Amino acid sequence: GQSLEQPSEVTAVEGAIVQINCTYQTSGFYGLSWYQQHDGGAPTFLSYNALDGLEETGRFSSFLSRSDSYGYLLLQELQMKDSASYFCAVRDRSNAGNMLTFGGGTRLMVKP
Amino acid sequence: DAGVIQSPRHEVTEMGQEVTLRCKPISGHDYLFWYRQTMMRGLELLIYFNNNVPIDDSGMPEDRFSAKMPNASFSTLKIQPSEPRDSAVYFCASSRDGGLHGYTFGSGTRLTVV
């Protein structure tokens, strides 16, 4: 089976940088995704990493180290609207990589 | 594209009643997923379909839950009889490649069983 660990809660101030870590255990790893979910909303796709390294998309970046079974989401120039829950999710060889298993989520609170 | 459309947005029902949740995936997406989200258990995959065929239903809690996808543009999740512990937000999601380029989630159905 799969297991993912991420902190339950992170607090940061507006304008700062925050890193949300995710460690995973799985067999036949394909890739790691990140999703954002605002309270009362639906998860929305942020990024997908299949290879080692950093992928940047605007203020958000996602990093993967396959050898360490570790990834993180980096949010820069934090804004109040970034307050949300962030989920990491793995694709692996179960069901030929056609499904995602989600972590428990990290609740990010951005303070003024 | 209107995205993934779920109905109803909210459902309150009495224990023992039948509940049917509906989902219209994005046109052209071959994969459809039903997830349940609760504070205690997070996002759990219940079942997923590929080209209208159920592929993995190992997450379906018990026989009270059933899901169908009669065509590429419609799926239902049915709970009969419903119980208070079924109270959760149920999300439908679709994708064109099983997650490589991300899932698109619907707005969810918040189910309360009293």
Chai-1 contact restraints between the chains, C-beta under 6 A:
chainA,res_idxA,chainB,res_idxB,connection_type,confidence,min_distance_angstrom,max_distance_angstrom,comment,restraint_id
A,A42,B,F105,contact,1.0,0.0,6.0,A-B,restraint_1
A,A42,B,S107,contact,1.0,0.0,6.0,A-B,restraint_2
A,A42,B,G108,contact,1.0,0.0,6.0,A-B,restraint_3
A,P43,B,F105,contact,1.0,0.0,6.0,A-B,restraint_4
A,F45,B,G102,contact,1.0,0.0,6.0,A-B,restraint_5
A,R91,B,G99,contact,1.0,0.0,6.0,A-B,restraint_6
A,N95,B,D56,contact,1.0,0.0,6.0,A-B,restraint_7
A,N98,B,G98,contact,1.0,0.0,6.0,A-B,restraint_8
A,M99,B,Y48,contact,1.0,0.0,6.0,A-B,restraint_9
A,L100,B,G99,contact,1.0,0.0,6.0,A-B,restraint_10
A,F102,B,L43,contact,1.0,0.0,6.0,A-B,restraint_11
A,G104,B,G42,contact,1.0,0.0,6.0,A-B,restraint_12
